[in-house]
Amino acid sequence: MTLAPDLYWRGGKNRTARYDDLGNAIGMMQALKDDDIVADVAGAVAYLEKQPTVRADRIGITGFCMGGRVSFLAAAELPDKIKASAPFYGGGIPSTRRRSSARRCWRSSARRTPSSRSTASRR
């Protein structure tokens, strides 16, 4: 199952931008707040967990560009809910979160695979 939450719903009626209006689109992206993004993804995960065809212990997230940033933030902030994350070219990851978030993401993935544990012990 796939789910794509509307991260712009707080913007009301003016939350769309034309393809030729990059400035407006970037402005809307910059207006998003990390805590709101994480809350929206957490709500999407909660919805998925209730679906009978979803294995709640295997929920993952991926994204490209802004979506890559979203997938990084979600994995870092929801490590007990997000079991795998594949961010592609996630730009704009806040430098204040990089070290602690990356460490949490790494630990989260290292706990789940035996080969990661052996690699982790060598570091």
Protein Blocks (a to p, Z undefined) as FASTA:
>chain_A
ZZdddfklmnommlcccfklmmlmmmmmmmpcfklmmmmmmmmmmmmmmpmkbcfklccc
ddehjlmmmmmmmmmmmmmlmmbdcdehighiafklmmmmmmmmmmmmmmmpmklmmmmm
mZZ
